[in-house]
Amino acid sequence: MSTKKNEISFEENIKELEKIIQKLEGGDVSLDHMLELFSEGIGRAKECSAQLKNAEQKISVLMNNVDGEMEEKPFEAQ
């Protein structure tokens, strides 16, 4: 799976988001730093959401058609 040079993977975004949450929950940071961390966390959460939406759009489900043959159909979220 190739990514653009400056694009961070979903997994890396999640790891960084978890680190941010741990720092915020730890309470050992100044208010200014908390705001910076919170802002970064919101950005990473939005990026994760966009990455998930992009992945969902790429998903195809194989289904049997009327003739019993397999055909590719776009994923439809329930």
PyMOL Python script that loads the backbone (N, CA, C, O; Angstrom):
from pymol import cmd

cmd.read_pdbstr("""\
ATOM      1  N   MET A   1       0.847  -1.174   0.000  1.00  0.00           N
ATOM      2  CA  MET A   1       0.000   0.000   0.000  1.00  0.00           C
ATOM      3  C   MET A   1       0.890   1.234   0.000  1.00  0.00           C
ATOM      4  O   MET A   1       1.618   1.472   0.964  1.00  0.00           O
ATOM      5  N   SER A   2       0.843   1.998  -1.039  1.00  0.00           N
ATOM      6  CA  SER A   2       1.709   3.152  -1.126  1.00  0.00           C
ATOM      7  C   SER A   2       0.995   4.395  -0.619  1.00  0.00           C
ATOM      8  O   SER A   2      -0.210   4.563  -0.808  1.00  0.00           O
ATOM      9  N   THR A   3       1.763   5.258   0.029  1.00  0.00           N
ATOM     10  CA  THR A   3       1.232   6.518   0.509  1.00  0.00           C
ATOM     11  C   THR A   3       2.096   7.640  -0.019  1.00  0.00           C
ATOM     12  O   THR A   3       3.259   7.433  -0.367  1.00  0.00           O
ATOM     13  N   LYS A   4       1.526   8.824  -0.077  1.00  0.00           N
ATOM     14  CA  LYS A   4       2.305   9.986  -0.489  1.00  0.00           C
ATOM     15  C   LYS A   4       3.384  10.227   0.546  1.00  0.00           C
ATOM     16  O   LYS A   4       3.263   9.817   1.700  1.00  0.00           O
ATOM     17  N   LYS A   5       4.447  10.904   0.114  1.00  0.00           N
ATOM     18  CA  LYS A   5       5.597  11.120   0.982  1.00  0.00           C
ATOM     19  C   LYS A   5       5.217  11.806   2.295  1.00  0.00           C
ATOM     20  O   LYS A   5       5.701  11.414   3.357  1.00  0.00           O
ATOM     21  N   ASN A   6       4.357  12.825   2.234  1.00  0.00           N
ATOM     22  CA  ASN A   6       4.011  13.571   3.438  1.00  0.00           C
ATOM     23  C   ASN A   6       2.724  13.079   4.089  1.00  0.00           C
ATOM     24  O   ASN A   6       2.273  13.668   5.072  1.00  0.00           O
ATOM     25  N   GLU A   7       2.127  12.020   3.566  1.00  0.00           N
ATOM     26  CA  GLU A   7       0.902  11.467   4.124  1.00  0.00           C
ATOM     27  C   GLU A   7       1.250  10.462   5.213  1.00  0.00           C
ATOM     28  O   GLU A   7       2.094   9.586   5.023  1.00  0.00           O
ATOM     29  N   ILE A   8       0.591  10.603   6.350  1.00  0.00           N
ATOM     30  CA  ILE A   8       0.838   9.707   7.472  1.00  0.00           C
ATOM     31  C   ILE A   8      -0.201   8.592   7.424  1.00  0.00           C
ATOM     32  O   ILE A   8      -1.374   8.847   7.152  1.00  0.00           O
ATOM     33  N   SER A   9       0.217   7.374   7.684  1.00  0.00           N
ATOM     34  CA  SER A   9      -0.700   6.231   7.637  1.00  0.00           C
ATOM     35  C   SER A   9      -1.735   6.338   8.746  1.00  0.00           C
ATOM     36  O   SER A   9      -1.536   7.033   9.743  1.00  0.00           O
ATOM     37  N   PHE A  10      -2.835   5.638   8.552  1.00  0.00           N
ATOM     38  CA  PHE A  10      -3.903   5.589   9.547  1.00  0.00           C
ATOM     39  C   PHE A  10      -3.353   5.070  10.873  1.00  0.00           C
ATOM     40  O   PHE A  10      -3.640   5.625  11.933  1.00  0.00           O
ATOM     41  N   GLU A  11      -2.566   4.007  10.802  1.00  0.00           N
ATOM     42  CA  GLU A  11      -2.025   3.393  12.012  1.00  0.00           C
ATOM     43  C   GLU A  11      -1.128   4.368  12.772  1.00  0.00           C
ATOM     44  O   GLU A  11      -1.181   4.437  14.000  1.00  0.00           O
ATOM     45  N   GLU A  12      -0.311   5.114  12.044  1.00  0.00           N
ATOM     46  CA  GLU A  12       0.576   6.083  12.692  1.00  0.00           C
ATOM     47  C   GLU A  12      -0.241   7.218  13.318  1.00  0.00           C
ATOM     48  O   GLU A  12       0.069   7.677  14.418  1.00  0.00           O
ATOM     49  N   ASN A  13      -1.277   7.664  12.619  1.00  0.00           N
ATOM     50  CA  ASN A  13      -2.155   8.692  13.185  1.00  0.00           C
ATOM     51  C   ASN A  13      -2.804   8.209  14.471  1.00  0.00           C
ATOM     52  O   ASN A  13      -2.893   8.964  15.439  1.00  0.00           O
ATOM     53  N   ILE A  14      -3.252   6.974  14.496  1.00  0.00           N
ATOM     54  CA  ILE A  14      -3.881   6.420  15.706  1.00  0.00           C
ATOM     55  C   ILE A  14      -2.867   6.355  16.851  1.00  0.00           C
ATOM     56  O   ILE A  14      -3.189   6.714  17.984  1.00  0.00           O
ATOM     57  N   LYS A  15      -1.642   5.897  16.560  1.00  0.00           N
ATOM     58  CA  LYS A  15      -0.610   5.826  17.603  1.00  0.00           C
ATOM     59  C   LYS A  15      -0.333   7.209  18.182  1.00  0.00           C
ATOM     60  O   LYS A  15      -0.237   7.374  19.398  1.00  0.00           O
ATOM     61  N   GLU A  16      -0.207   8.197  17.302  1.00  0.00           N
ATOM     62  CA  GLU A  16       0.071   9.556  17.767  1.00  0.00           C
ATOM     63  C   GLU A  16      -1.112  10.119  18.545  1.00  0.00           C
ATOM     64  O   GLU A  16      -0.923  10.832  19.530  1.00  0.00           O
ATOM     65  N   LEU A  17      -2.311   9.810  18.116  1.00  0.00           N
ATOM     66  CA  LEU A  17      -3.506  10.255  18.825  1.00  0.00           C
ATOM     67  C   LEU A  17      -3.555   9.644  20.226  1.00  0.00           C
ATOM     68  O   LEU A  17      -3.917  10.322  21.188  1.00  0.00           O
ATOM     69  N   GLU A  18      -3.193   8.368  20.341  1.00  0.00           N
ATOM     70  CA  GLU A  18      -3.145   7.716  21.657  1.00  0.00           C
ATOM     71  C   GLU A  18      -2.114   8.384  22.566  1.00  0.00           C
ATOM     72  O   GLU A  18      -2.360   8.559  23.759  1.00  0.00           O
ATOM     73  N   LYS A  19      -0.965   8.757  22.008  1.00  0.00           N
ATOM     74  CA  LYS A  19       0.066   9.446  22.798  1.00  0.00           C
ATOM     75  C   LYS A  19      -0.448  10.794  23.297  1.00  0.00           C
ATOM     76  O   LYS A  19      -0.219  11.175  24.445  1.00  0.00           O
ATOM     77  N   ILE A  20      -1.144  11.504  22.418  1.00  0.00           N
ATOM     78  CA  ILE A  20      -1.700  12.808  22.792  1.00  0.00           C
ATOM     79  C   ILE A  20      -2.701  12.639  23.927  1.00  0.00           C
ATOM     80  O   ILE A  20      -2.689  13.410  24.887  1.00  0.00           O
ATOM     81  N   ILE A  21      -3.557  11.648  23.822  1.00  0.00           N
ATOM     82  CA  ILE A  21      -4.566  11.398  24.857  1.00  0.00           C
ATOM     83  C   ILE A  21      -3.896  11.087  26.189  1.00  0.00           C
ATOM     84  O   ILE A  21      -4.320  11.587  27.231  1.00  0.00           O
ATOM     85  N   GLN A  22      -2.848  10.262  26.159  1.00  0.00           N
ATOM     86  CA  GLN A  22      -2.136   9.926  27.402  1.00  0.00           C
ATOM     87  C   GLN A  22      -1.536  11.183  28.039  1.00  0.00           C
ATOM     88  O   GLN A  22      -1.600  11.355  29.256  1.00  0.00           O
ATOM     89  N   LYS A  23      -0.957  12.053  27.219  1.00  0.00           N
ATOM     90  CA  LYS A  23      -0.376  13.294  27.752  1.00  0.00           C
ATOM     91  C   LYS A  23      -1.454  14.186  28.345  1.00  0.00           C
ATOM     92  O   LYS A  23      -1.260  14.772  29.410  1.00  0.00           O
ATOM     93  N   LEU A  24      -2.587  14.293  27.666  1.00  0.00           N
ATOM     94  CA  LEU A  24      -3.671  15.132  28.167  1.00  0.00           C
ATOM     95  C   LEU A  24      -4.250  14.568  29.458  1.00  0.00           C
ATOM     96  O   LEU A  24      -4.573  15.323  30.375  1.00  0.00           O
ATOM     97  N   GLU A  25      -4.383  13.256  29.535  1.00  0.00           N
ATOM     98  CA  GLU A  25      -4.932  12.631  30.737  1.00  0.00           C
ATOM     99  C   GLU A  25      -3.945  12.671  31.902  1.00  0.00           C
ATOM    100  O   GLU A  25      -4.348  12.635  33.065  1.00  0.00           O
ATOM    101  N   GLY A  26      -2.650  12.746  31.587  1.00  0.00           N
ATOM    102  CA  GLY A  26      -1.632  12.773  32.628  1.00  0.00           C
ATOM    103  C   GLY A  26      -1.676  14.038  33.463  1.00  0.00           C
ATOM    104  O   GLY A  26      -1.339  14.017  34.647  1.00  0.00           O
ATOM    105  N   GLY A  27      -2.089  15.136  32.856  1.00  0.00           N
ATOM    106  CA  GLY A  27      -2.223  16.389  33.599  1.00  0.00           C
ATOM    107  C   GLY A  27      -0.924  17.080  33.927  1.00  0.00           C
ATOM    108  O   GLY A  27      -0.929  18.060  34.672  1.00  0.00           O
ATOM    109  N   ASP A  28       0.199  16.605  33.397  1.00  0.00           N
ATOM    110  CA  ASP A  28       1.499  17.201  33.713  1.00  0.00           C
ATOM    111  C   ASP A  28       1.949  18.217  32.668  1.00  0.00           C
ATOM    112  O   ASP A  28       3.148  18.437  32.498  1.00  0.00           O
ATOM    113  N   VAL A  29       1.005  18.837  31.971  1.00  0.00           N
ATOM    114  CA  VAL A  29       1.355  19.819  30.949  1.00  0.00           C
ATOM    115  C   VAL A  29       0.643  21.133  31.233  1.00  0.00           C
ATOM    116  O   VAL A  29      -0.415  21.163  31.863  1.00  0.00           O
ATOM    117  N   SER A  30       1.239  22.209  30.759  1.00  0.00           N
ATOM    118  CA  SER A  30       0.638  23.526  30.969  1.00  0.00           C
ATOM    119  C   SER A  30      -0.632  23.662  30.136  1.00  0.00           C
ATOM    120  O   SER A  30      -0.872  22.883  29.214  1.00  0.00           O
ATOM    121  N   LEU A  31      -1.422  24.645  30.468  1.00  0.00           N
ATOM    122  CA  LEU A  31      -2.659  24.893  29.739  1.00  0.00           C
ATOM    123  C   LEU A  31      -2.379  25.183  28.269  1.00  0.00           C
ATOM    124  O   LEU A  31      -3.088  24.689  27.392  1.00  0.00           O
ATOM    125  N   ASP A  32      -1.362  25.971  27.999  1.00  0.00           N
ATOM    126  CA  ASP A  32      -1.012  26.281  26.610  1.00  0.00           C
ATOM    127  C   ASP A  32      -0.643  25.019  25.839  1.00  0.00           C
ATOM    128  O   ASP A  32      -1.065  24.829  24.698  1.00  0.00           O
ATOM    129  N   HIS A  33       0.148  24.161  26.475  1.00  0.00           N
ATOM    130  CA  HIS A  33       0.544  22.908  25.823  1.00  0.00           C
ATOM    131  C   HIS A  33      -0.667  21.997  25.648  1.00  0.00           C
ATOM    132  O   HIS A  33      -0.785  21.311  24.633  1.00  0.00           O
ATOM    133  N   MET A  34      -1.568  21.985  26.633  1.00  0.00           N
ATOM    134  CA  MET A  34      -2.799  21.194  26.509  1.00  0.00           C
ATOM    135  C   MET A  34      -3.595  21.630  25.287  1.00  0.00           C
ATOM    136  O   MET A  34      -4.095  20.796  24.533  1.00  0.00           O
ATOM    137  N   LEU A  35      -3.709  22.935  25.095  1.00  0.00           N
ATOM    138  CA  LEU A  35      -4.449  23.448  23.943  1.00  0.00           C
ATOM    139  C   LEU A  35      -3.786  23.046  22.629  1.00  0.00           C
ATOM    140  O   LEU A  35      -4.467  22.705  21.662  1.00  0.00           O
ATOM    141  N   GLU A  36      -2.453  23.088  22.601  1.00  0.00           N
ATOM    142  CA  GLU A  36      -1.727  22.653  21.403  1.00  0.00           C
ATOM    143  C   GLU A  36      -1.967  21.170  21.140  1.00  0.00           C
ATOM    144  O   GLU A  36      -2.235  20.767  20.008  1.00  0.00           O
ATOM    145  N   LEU A  37      -1.869  20.365  22.193  1.00  0.00           N
ATOM    146  CA  LEU A  37      -2.099  18.928  22.053  1.00  0.00           C
ATOM    147  C   LEU A  37      -3.530  18.636  21.612  1.00  0.00           C
ATOM    148  O   LEU A  37      -3.767  17.786  20.754  1.00  0.00           O
ATOM    149  N   PHE A  38      -4.476  19.351  22.209  1.00  0.00           N
ATOM    150  CA  PHE A  38      -5.876  19.152  21.854  1.00  0.00           C
ATOM    151  C   PHE A  38      -6.097  19.488  20.379  1.00  0.00           C
ATOM    152  O   PHE A  38      -6.776  18.752  19.663  1.00  0.00           O
ATOM    153  N   SER A  39      -5.525  20.591  19.938  1.00  0.00           N
ATOM    154  CA  SER A  39      -5.656  21.001  18.536  1.00  0.00           C
ATOM    155  C   SER A  39      -5.046  19.960  17.598  1.00  0.00           C
ATOM    156  O   SER A  39      -5.639  19.616  16.575  1.00  0.00           O
ATOM    157  N   GLU A  40      -3.868  19.463  17.945  1.00  0.00           N
ATOM    158  CA  GLU A  40      -3.225  18.423  17.136  1.00  0.00           C
ATOM    159  C   GLU A  40      -4.072  17.148  17.134  1.00  0.00           C
ATOM    160  O   GLU A  40      -4.214  16.491  16.103  1.00  0.00           O
ATOM    161  N   GLY A  41      -4.626  16.809  18.287  1.00  0.00           N
ATOM    162  CA  GLY A  41      -5.463  15.617  18.387  1.00  0.00           C
ATOM    163  C   GLY A  41      -6.701  15.716  17.515  1.00  0.00           C
ATOM    164  O   GLY A  41      -7.083  14.747  16.859  1.00  0.00           O
ATOM    165  N   ILE A  42      -7.325  16.878  17.506  1.00  0.00           N
ATOM    166  CA  ILE A  42      -8.505  17.085  16.656  1.00  0.00           C
ATOM    167  C   ILE A  42      -8.114  16.921  15.189  1.00  0.00           C
ATOM    168  O   ILE A  42      -8.841  16.292  14.421  1.00  0.00           O
ATOM    169  N   GLY A  43      -6.984  17.475  14.800  1.00  0.00           N
ATOM    170  CA  GLY A  43      -6.514  17.337  13.423  1.00  0.00           C
ATOM    171  C   GLY A  43      -6.256  15.887  13.050  1.00  0.00           C
ATOM    172  O   GLY A  43      -6.621  15.445  11.960  1.00  0.00           O
ATOM    173  N   ARG A  44      -5.633  15.153  13.947  1.00  0.00           N
ATOM    174  CA  ARG A  44      -5.353  13.732  13.676  1.00  0.00           C
ATOM    175  C   ARG A  44      -6.643  12.919  13.627  1.00  0.00           C
ATOM    176  O   ARG A  44      -6.770  12.010  12.807  1.00  0.00           O
ATOM    177  N   ALA A  45      -7.591  13.235  14.489  1.00  0.00           N
ATOM    178  CA  ALA A  45      -8.873  12.525  14.475  1.00  0.00           C
ATOM    179  C   ALA A  45      -9.607  12.779  13.160  1.00  0.00           C
ATOM    180  O   ALA A  45     -10.203  11.863  12.592  1.00  0.00           O
ATOM    181  N   LYS A  46      -9.565  14.013  12.680  1.00  0.00           N
ATOM    182  CA  LYS A  46     -10.197  14.343  11.393  1.00  0.00           C
ATOM    183  C   LYS A  46      -9.511  13.605  10.259  1.00  0.00           C
ATOM    184  O   LYS A  46     -10.175  13.113   9.347  1.00  0.00           O
ATOM    185  N   GLU A  47      -8.191  13.524  10.307  1.00  0.00           N
ATOM    186  CA  GLU A  47      -7.441  12.796   9.274  1.00  0.00           C
ATOM    187  C   GLU A  47      -7.800  11.316   9.299  1.00  0.00           C
ATOM    188  O   GLU A  47      -7.986  10.710   8.244  1.00  0.00           O
ATOM    189  N   CYS A  48      -7.900  10.729  10.485  1.00  0.00           N
ATOM    190  CA  CYS A  48      -8.300   9.318  10.597  1.00  0.00           C
ATOM    191  C   CYS A  48      -9.687   9.107  10.003  1.00  0.00           C
ATOM    192  O   CYS A  48      -9.926   8.138   9.282  1.00  0.00           O
ATOM    193  N   SER A  49     -10.588  10.015  10.311  1.00  0.00           N
ATOM    194  CA  SER A  49     -11.945   9.916   9.781  1.00  0.00           C
ATOM    195  C   SER A  49     -11.941   9.985   8.252  1.00  0.00           C
ATOM    196  O   SER A  49     -12.647   9.224   7.591  1.00  0.00           O
ATOM    197  N   ALA A  50     -11.151  10.891   7.700  1.00  0.00           N
ATOM    198  CA  ALA A  50     -11.052  11.016   6.242  1.00  0.00           C
ATOM    199  C   ALA A  50     -10.438   9.757   5.630  1.00  0.00           C
ATOM    200  O   ALA A  50     -10.875   9.299   4.575  1.00  0.00           O
ATOM    201  N   GLN A  51      -9.432   9.205   6.292  1.00  0.00           N
ATOM    202  CA  GLN A  51      -8.803   7.986   5.791  1.00  0.00           C
ATOM    203  C   GLN A  51      -9.778   6.814   5.807  1.00  0.00           C
ATOM    204  O   GLN A  51      -9.806   6.015   4.871  1.00  0.00           O
ATOM    205  N   LEU A  52     -10.576   6.709   6.864  1.00  0.00           N
ATOM    206  CA  LEU A  52     -11.576   5.638   6.942  1.00  0.00           C
ATOM    207  C   LEU A  52     -12.641   5.807   5.860  1.00  0.00           C
ATOM    208  O   LEU A  52     -13.060   4.833   5.236  1.00  0.00           O
ATOM    209  N   LYS A  53     -13.069   7.031   5.645  1.00  0.00           N
ATOM    210  CA  LYS A  53     -14.073   7.287   4.605  1.00  0.00           C
ATOM    211  C   LYS A  53     -13.513   6.932   3.231  1.00  0.00           C
ATOM    212  O   LYS A  53     -14.213   6.344   2.406  1.00  0.00           O
ATOM    213  N   ASN A  54     -12.261   7.285   2.986  1.00  0.00           N
ATOM    214  CA  ASN A  54     -11.614   6.956   1.716  1.00  0.00           C
ATOM    215  C   ASN A  54     -11.524   5.441   1.540  1.00  0.00           C
ATOM    216  O   ASN A  54     -11.781   4.929   0.450  1.00  0.00           O
ATOM    217  N   ALA A  55     -11.165   4.732   2.587  1.00  0.00           N
ATOM    218  CA  ALA A  55     -11.064   3.271   2.520  1.00  0.00           C
ATOM    219  C   ALA A  55     -12.439   2.659   2.259  1.00  0.00           C
ATOM    220  O   ALA A  55     -12.570   1.723   1.469  1.00  0.00           O
ATOM    221  N   GLU A  56     -13.449   3.186   2.919  1.00  0.00           N
ATOM    222  CA  GLU A  56     -14.804   2.670   2.737  1.00  0.00           C
ATOM    223  C   GLU A  56     -15.250   2.823   1.283  1.00  0.00           C
ATOM    224  O   GLU A  56     -15.925   1.950   0.738  1.00  0.00           O
ATOM    225  N   GLN A  57     -14.872   3.927   0.671  1.00  0.00           N
ATOM    226  CA  GLN A  57     -15.250   4.166  -0.717  1.00  0.00           C
ATOM    227  C   GLN A  57     -14.569   3.187  -1.668  1.00  0.00           C
ATOM    228  O   GLN A  57     -15.078   2.933  -2.760  1.00  0.00           O
ATOM    229  N   LYS A  58     -13.442   2.643  -1.274  1.00  0.00           N
ATOM    230  CA  LYS A  58     -12.695   1.719  -2.130  1.00  0.00           C
ATOM    231  C   LYS A  58     -13.143   0.266  -1.974  1.00  0.00           C
ATOM    232  O   LYS A  58     -12.807  -0.592  -2.791  1.00  0.00           O
ATOM    233  N   ILE A  59     -13.902   0.007  -0.917  1.00  0.00           N
ATOM    234  CA  ILE A  59     -14.300  -1.384  -0.653  1.00  0.00           C
ATOM    235  C   ILE A  59     -15.314  -1.868  -1.679  1.00  0.00           C
ATOM    236  O   ILE A  59     -16.283  -1.175  -1.987  1.00  0.00           O
ATOM    237  N   SER A  60     -15.087  -3.028  -2.186  1.00  0.00           N
ATOM    238  CA  SER A  60     -16.060  -3.662  -3.074  1.00  0.00           C
ATOM    239  C   SER A  60     -16.428  -5.010  -2.481  1.00  0.00           C
ATOM    240  O   SER A  60     -15.601  -5.675  -1.856  1.00  0.00           O
ATOM    241  N   VAL A  61     -17.656  -5.397  -2.680  1.00  0.00           N
ATOM    242  CA  VAL A  61     -18.129  -6.668  -2.170  1.00  0.00           C
ATOM    243  C   VAL A  61     -18.412  -7.579  -3.349  1.00  0.00           C
ATOM    244  O   VAL A  61     -19.103  -7.193  -4.292  1.00  0.00           O
ATOM    245  N   LEU A  62     -17.876  -8.790  -3.292  1.00  0.00           N
ATOM    246  CA  LEU A  62     -18.168  -9.771  -4.338  1.00  0.00           C
ATOM    247  C   LEU A  62     -19.496 -10.441  -4.025  1.00  0.00           C
ATOM    248  O   LEU A  62     -19.726 -10.944  -2.925  1.00  0.00           O
ATOM    249  N   MET A  63     -20.345 -10.429  -5.017  1.00  0.00           N
ATOM    250  CA  MET A  63     -21.666 -11.033  -4.830  1.00  0.00           C
ATOM    251  C   MET A  63     -22.012 -11.862  -6.055  1.00  0.00           C
ATOM    252  O   MET A  63     -21.540 -11.579  -7.157  1.00  0.00           O
ATOM    253  N   ASN A  64     -22.829 -12.875  -5.866  1.00  0.00           N
ATOM    254  CA  ASN A  64     -23.308 -13.680  -6.988  1.00  0.00           C
ATOM    255  C   ASN A  64     -24.367 -12.894  -7.752  1.00  0.00           C
ATOM    256  O   ASN A  64     -25.279 -12.315  -7.162  1.00  0.00           O
ATOM    257  N   ASN A  65     -24.227 -12.883  -9.087  1.00  0.00           N
ATOM    258  CA  ASN A  65     -25.266 -12.260  -9.889  1.00  0.00           C
ATOM    259  C   ASN A  65     -26.340 -13.295 -10.222  1.00  0.00           C
ATOM    260  O   ASN A  65     -26.293 -14.417  -9.719  1.00  0.00           O
ATOM    261  N   VAL A  66     -27.278 -12.939 -11.040  1.00  0.00           N
ATOM    262  CA  VAL A  66     -28.403 -13.808 -11.370  1.00  0.00           C
ATOM    263  C   VAL A  66     -27.934 -15.113 -12.014  1.00  0.00           C
ATOM    264  O   VAL A  66     -28.565 -16.154 -11.828  1.00  0.00           O
ATOM    265  N   ASP A  67     -26.843 -15.068 -12.765  1.00  0.00           N
ATOM    266  CA  ASP A  67     -26.324 -16.251 -13.454  1.00  0.00           C
ATOM    267  C   ASP A  67     -25.440 -17.116 -12.552  1.00  0.00           C
ATOM    268  O   ASP A  67     -24.903 -18.123 -13.013  1.00  0.00           O
ATOM    269  N   GLY A  68     -25.279 -16.750 -11.297  1.00  0.00           N
ATOM    270  CA  GLY A  68     -24.440 -17.515 -10.388  1.00  0.00           C
ATOM    271  C   GLY A  68     -22.967 -17.177 -10.496  1.00  0.00           C
ATOM    272  O   GLY A  68     -22.134 -17.831  -9.869  1.00  0.00           O
ATOM    273  N   GLU A  69     -22.634 -16.166 -11.281  1.00  0.00           N
ATOM    274  CA  GLU A  69     -21.236 -15.757 -11.432  1.00  0.00           C
ATOM    275  C   GLU A  69     -20.922 -14.660 -10.414  1.00  0.00           C
ATOM    276  O   GLU A  69     -21.798 -13.914  -9.976  1.00  0.00           O
ATOM    277  N   MET A  70     -19.656 -14.593 -10.061  1.00  0.00           N
ATOM    278  CA  MET A  70     -19.236 -13.560  -9.122  1.00  0.00           C
ATOM    279  C   MET A  70     -19.083 -12.241  -9.873  1.00  0.00           C
ATOM    280  O   MET A  70     -18.545 -12.202 -10.980  1.00  0.00           O
ATOM    281  N   GLU A  71     -19.561 -11.169  -9.260  1.00  0.00           N
ATOM    282  CA  GLU A  71     -19.368  -9.856  -9.840  1.00  0.00           C
ATOM    283  C   GLU A  71     -19.047  -8.869  -8.720  1.00  0.00           C
ATOM    284  O   GLU A  71     -19.447  -9.058  -7.571  1.00  0.00           O
ATOM    285  N   GLU A  72     -18.334  -7.837  -9.069  1.00  0.00           N
ATOM    286  CA  GLU A  72     -17.934  -6.852  -8.097  1.00  0.00           C
ATOM    287  C   GLU A  72     -19.003  -5.779  -8.013  1.00  0.00           C
ATOM    288  O   GLU A  72     -19.444  -5.246  -9.031  1.00  0.00           O
ATOM    289  N   LYS A  73     -19.419  -5.462  -6.782  1.00  0.00           N
ATOM    290  CA  LYS A  73     -20.408  -4.413  -6.581  1.00  0.00           C
ATOM    291  C   LYS A  73     -19.853  -3.463  -5.541  1.00  0.00           C
ATOM    292  O   LYS A  73     -19.121  -3.887  -4.646  1.00  0.00           O
ATOM    293  N   PRO A  74     -20.188  -2.181  -5.640  1.00  0.00           N
ATOM    294  CA  PRO A  74     -19.699  -1.227  -4.643  1.00  0.00           C
ATOM    295  C   PRO A  74     -20.261  -1.530  -3.260  1.00  0.00           C
ATOM    296  O   PRO A  74     -21.387  -2.005  -3.112  1.00  0.00           O
ATOM    297  N   PHE A  75     -19.461  -1.245  -2.277  1.00  0.00           N
ATOM    298  CA  PHE A  75     -19.859  -1.446  -0.886  1.00  0.00           C
ATOM    299  C   PHE A  75     -20.975  -0.480  -0.522  1.00  0.00           C
ATOM    300  O   PHE A  75     -20.891   0.706  -0.838  1.00  0.00           O
ATOM    301  N   GLU A  76     -21.997  -0.961   0.125  1.00  0.00           N
ATOM    302  CA  GLU A  76     -23.080  -0.110   0.607  1.00  0.00           C
ATOM    303  C   GLU A  76     -23.174  -0.272   2.112  1.00  0.00           C
ATOM    304  O   GLU A  76     -23.508  -1.346   2.613  1.00  0.00           O
ATOM    305  N   ALA A  77     -22.878   0.797   2.824  1.00  0.00           N
ATOM    306  CA  ALA A  77     -22.946   0.761   4.288  1.00  0.00           C
ATOM    307  C   ALA A  77     -24.378   0.589   4.732  1.00  0.00           C
ATOM    308  O   ALA A  77     -25.286   1.197   4.165  1.00  0.00           O
ATOM    309  N   GLN A  78     -24.591  -0.235   5.744  1.00  0.00           N
ATOM    310  CA  GLN A  78     -25.948  -0.475   6.252  1.00  0.00           C
ATOM    311  C   GLN A  78     -26.269   0.522   7.316  1.00  0.00           C
ATOM    312  O   GLN A  78     -27.365   0.496   7.876  1.00  0.00           O
TER     313      GLN A  78
END
""", "prot")
cmd.dss("prot")
cmd.show_as("cartoon", "prot")
cmd.util.cbc("prot")
cmd.orient("prot")
